[in-house]
């Protein structure tokens, strides 16, 4: 029993095997999906562990990651494509905790009838919506974007997201 701690310390502590992600551009996308679909706290842990192994890879991967709050920074045509495949109920849940400007930006990509259906769903669900339902719907939309990307229909990224374009500091 005394050997276990020293044996463990020689093994990588829950270290991510980034090699499988680093081999191809599809691997980079798979890592982005892992981060996008993880619970927020788990995503931060994954990124922290990955930074220890390869900070440059994490930087590249984060350029591919799209968080739900960044979906408004996705190319307009790409956003319309994703939203066109989503059910009104999923959209209603996903937008439930978002501010008016965000909801307006997303809903303007829908036809009048689809927009009306989403608004009706929001009215039906009221205010008693759990965070799990909201997060699940948001992840579902991101997953739809990745599925469309895997079929070659779109390129799913938010290259204009503020976190990717910090103001450069000049000395």
ChimeraX attribute file (.defattr): number of C-alpha atoms within 10 A of each C-alpha:
attribute: neighborCount
match mode: 1-to-1
recipient: residues
	/A:1	4
	/A:2	6
	/A:3	7
	/A:4	8
	/A:5	9
	/A:6	9
	/A:7	9
	/A:8	10
	/A:9	9
	/A:10	8
	/A:11	9
	/A:12	9
	/A:13	9
	/A:14	8
	/A:15	12
	/A:16	16
	/A:17	11
	/A:18	16
	/A:19	10
	/A:20	12
	/A:21	18
	/A:22	17
	/A:23	10
	/A:24	11
	/A:25	11
	/A:26	12
	/A:27	16
	/A:28	23
	/A:29	21
	/A:30	19
	/A:31	23
	/A:32	22
	/A:33	19
	/A:34	15
	/A:35	22
	/A:36	20
	/A:37	18
	/A:38	14
	/A:39	13
	/A:40	13
	/A:41	8
	/A:42	13
	/A:43	15
	/A:44	13
	/A:45	14
	/A:46	19
	/A:47	19
	/A:48	13
	/A:49	17
	/A:50	18
	/A:51	15
	/A:52	11
	/A:53	15
	/A:54	13
	/A:55	14
	/A:56	11
	/A:57	16
	/A:58	22
	/A:59	13
	/A:60	12
	/A:61	22
	/A:62	21
	/A:63	17
	/A:64	22
	/A:65	23
	/A:66	23
	/A:67	20
	/A:68	18
	/A:69	12
	/A:70	17
	/A:71	23
	/A:72	17
	/A:73	17
	/A:74	18
	/A:75	17
	/A:76	13
	/A:77	11
	/A:78	19
	/A:79	20
	/A:80	17
	/A:81	18
	/A:82	20
	/A:83	21
	/A:84	14
	/A:85	12
	/A:86	15
	/A:87	13
	/A:88	20
	/A:89	17
	/A:90	20
	/A:91	25
	/A:92	24
	/A:93	24
	/A:94	22
	/A:95	23
	/A:96	23
	/A:97	15
	/A:98	12
	/A:99	9
	/A:100	11
	/A:101	9
	/A:102	15
	/A:103	17
	/A:104	13
	/A:105	14
	/A:106	19
	/A:107	20
	/A:108	11
	/A:109	18
	/A:110	17
	/A:111	12
	/A:112	10
	/A:113	9
	/A:114	17
	/A:115	19
	/A:116	14
	/A:117	17
	/A:118	21
	/A:119	16
	/A:120	14
	/A:121	17
	/A:122	18
	/A:123	11
	/A:124	11
	/A:125	13
	/A:126	9
	/A:127	10
	/A:128	6
	/A:129	12
	/A:130	11
	/A:131	13
	/A:132	10
	/A:133	14
	/A:134	19
	/A:135	19
	/A:136	16
	/A:137	22
	/A:138	24
	/A:139	20
	/A:140	18
	/A:141	22
	/A:142	22
	/A:143	16
	/A:144	18
	/A:145	24
	/A:146	23
	/A:147	15
	/A:148	18
	/A:149	16
	/A:150	14
	/A:151	9
	/A:152	10
	/A:153	13
	/A:154	18
	/A:155	16
	/A:156	25
	/A:157	22
	/A:158	20
	/A:159	17
	/A:160	14
	/A:161	18
	/A:162	11
	/A:163	12
	/A:164	13
	/A:165	9
	/A:166	8
	/A:167	8
	/A:168	6
	/A:169	5
	/A:170	4
	/A:171	3
